[in-house]
């Protein structure tokens, strides 16, 4: 998530991919969006380098709090027992 959040801040070529294309769960995407918002605020006051550093710390902390936030997305459903 840190990679994708930093790509969004830098305006990277693939930053516009959606959360599924980036392979994120819903929880991971929420952290990503929060990290981007925090990074943008930091960038306005302290510059891009500090924003990128903040993103790494922010994502690491949030992932630790949520055990990696790797749960399946809300859209995922287990296979049908009859299928």
C-alpha positions in Angstrom: 0.0 0.0 0.0 2.9 2.3 0.7 4.1 1.8 -2.8 0.8 2.7 -4.4 0.2 5.7 -2.0 3.7 7.1 -2.9 2.9 6.5 -6.6 -0.3 8.6 -6.2 1.7 11.4 -4.6 4.3 11.4 -7.3 1.7 11.1 -10.1 3.2 7.8 -11.2 2.2 6.1 -14.5 0.1 3.4 -12.8 -1.3 5.5 -10.0 -4.7 5.6 -11.6 -5.4 1.9 -11.3 -8.3 1.0 -9.2 -8.0 -0.9 -5.9 -8.8 -4.3 -7.5 -6.1 -3.8 -10.1 -3.7 -3.0 -7.3 -4.6 -6.2 -5.6 -6.0 -4.5 -2.4 -8.6 -5.6 0.0 -11.2 -3.0 1.0 -9.4 -2.5 4.3 -6.1 -2.0 2.5 -7.7 0.5 0.1 -9.0 2.5 3.0 -5.5 2.7 4.5 -4.2 3.6 1.1 -6.6 6.5 0.8 -5.9 7.7 4.3 -2.2 7.5 3.6 -2.5 9.5 0.4 -4.6 12.2 2.1 -2.0 12.4 5.0 0.8 12.5 2.4 -0.8 15.3 0.5 -1.3 17.4 3.6 2.4 16.8 4.6 3.5 17.7 1.1 1.8 21.1 1.3 3.7 22.0 4.4 7.0 20.1 4.2 7.5 18.9 0.6 7.3 15.7 -1.3 10.3 14.0 0.3 8.8 14.4 3.8 5.4 13.3 2.5 6.8 10.0 1.1 8.5 9.4 4.5 5.2 10.0 6.2 3.4 7.5 4.0 5.8 4.7 4.9 5.3 5.4 8.6 1.6 5.8 8.3 1.0 2.6 6.3 3.3 0.6 8.6 1.5 1.7 11.7 -2.0 1.2 10.3 -1.1 -2.3 8.9 0.3 -3.3 12.3 -2.9 -2.1 13.9 -5.0 -4.2 11.5 -2.7 -7.3 11.2 -1.9 -6.4 7.6 -5.5 -5.6 6.6 -5.4 -8.6 4.3 -9.0 -9.7 4.7 -11.0 -10.3 1.5 -12.9 -7.5 0.0 -16.6 -7.2 0.7 -17.3 -8.2 -2.9 -15.6 -11.6 -2.5 -17.9 -14.5 -1.8 -16.9 -18.2 -1.2 -17.7 -20.7 -3.9 -21.2 -22.1 -3.7 -21.3 -25.6 -2.2 -23.4 -26.8 -5.2 -21.1 -25.2 -7.7 
